[in-house]
Amino acid sequence: MEVNLVVEALKFMVLGMGVVFSFLVIMVYALKVQTVLINKFFPLAEKKPINKVQTQVVTASDTAKKIAAISAVVQHHNNLKG
């Protein structure tokens, strides 16, 4: 009696892929059921939109401070190279 190894390998491959596919399908449906149960017992509270509009005021001193900080960093970097 001769055993064809290619056929046996294909059987194992189909069996293994079938088991993995079945597990993934079951997991997808289990997660869907879990989502429904969690939303049923622990609903999220709806957030009310905030109508406040916050404006950011940029003054000349803020811009000058940023320019001074950037200049200091560039000068420090150049001094380290030197």
NORZIRA-V26674 format. One line per field, one symbol per residue. ss: DSSP state (~ for helix, > for strand, _ for the rest). Layout:
ss: ???
This chain:
ss: ____~~~~~~~~~~~~~~~~~~~~~~~~~~~~~~~~~~~~~__________________~~~~~~~~~~~~~~~~~~~~~~_
